[in-house]
Amino acid sequence: MNQLVNTHLAATGSTKVDPVLQAATWELPLPTAQTTGRHTLICRSVQQETHDVKTFTFSTPDYARFYFEPGQFLTLTLEINGEMVSRCYTISSSPTRPHSISITVKRVTDGLISNWLHDHLKVDDEVGAFDPAGEFTPVGIKAEKLLLLSAGSGITPSMSMARAYADLGIKKDIVFVHNARSPKDIIFHHELVRFTQLNPHFKLVTICDQPGEKSDYDGLIGRLDAAVLATHIPDFAEREVFVCGPAGYMSYVNKLLLDHGFPAKQYHQESFSIETVTPVTTETNPDTCKIELTKSGKTFEVKSTDNLMLMIKSQGVPVPSSCGQGVCGTCKTKLVSGQVEMKHQGGIRQREIDKGFILLCCSKPVTPKLVLEL
Ligand code: FES
């Protein structure tokens, strides 16, 4: 993330190529033994978006470029009340503006980190962060038409995608549907309206639970249902769909679409839920494994049934982690030798696995010895 590396847009002259959907446009340099993926970021601005939503924009101290794909997330690490905590936040800015990165955060009742950010993080403060990660991205998908569905602060990945198209001047066929509690809760409303003016193929559909007090609101009241699909997105089954929002919203949308003949292979939804972290379970295996850590110089033995991350932490070796379930990529570590069984959920890419990286939180040893770069 804080390396300066030549990059390039995938499209070169041909109007048939959609650069937003090409990995080469946003390509991250592969991690190496020298790149830890861990960085210090400086908060450069704090923007109040709605009464309970703020956008925090960060850069590296030297304004190096960030490499990420629209729809990916950033894992922040913060010290709160003397404890280090980590959380994933989907990036709301576009990788077309690579010298800064923004997250847009809603206050959540009892949301320790979200509320701390709102109450304490200010311009010039430092935070820790890991390289952007995540599989909720249109990159690599052949999509003529997109349907971006979001609710609440789940608007962020859709916004990153829409901003990327707007910045590149591509008049992509996009229907952008956003659900909010009331008109005053619609995040980025003015910018979304602007997209409809710049791109005749960009359609905005806002749906509010309640009319609220905003008298100039001309969107829908109610909920996304079969009638809204038929009236406003009659070609929804031809679109590649990206859905992000609270878990209940995503399962409702999933059922609604599939019940109305939407092809499941065109459906994508953000998979991590930062409020519902569950531990990785392990299976019974009687073998033991010797662990060697090259940087800290520690050597110890674990059972093959043990979760690697917990075992390494129990030796007093700090392991950055967030989701604990193979989603966020925070615990990515180089496996120097040996083999593991890894059950991840999108937190690591095949090309990183091919280079010998693993996620410690969802890995168990399967060889008698493991050497890790830690
Ligand atoms: S802690 Fe998130 S992938 Fe390991």
Residues whose N, C-alpha, C, O or C-beta is under 5 A from the ligand:
A	BS01	FES	S321 S322 C323 G324 Q325 G326 V327 C328 G329 T330 C331 G347 L359 C361
